[in-house]
């Protein structure tokens, strides 16, 4: 089982969604990049990525549920290009 994980100089994982927001936090969750939906082979064989708990339990699951992220940038507009306000 391999996870896509880049490391920072101090050995912490650079979680891609957090890295994009300028935050470097430790990855604590092995996430299924594609939802396994009960498929045992996909559950055990991946593909996987390393995420922090906040990104996994919030942002990632929200995107899987509604199709886009609702987080907003400093300008007050949604940061996700697929958000309805950005179409």
Buried (B, 14 or more C-beta within 10 A) or exposed (E): EEBBBEEEEEEEBBBBBBBEBEEBBBBBBBBBEEEBEEEEEBEEEBEBBBBBEBBBEBBBEBBEEEEBBBBEEEEEEBBBEEBEEEE
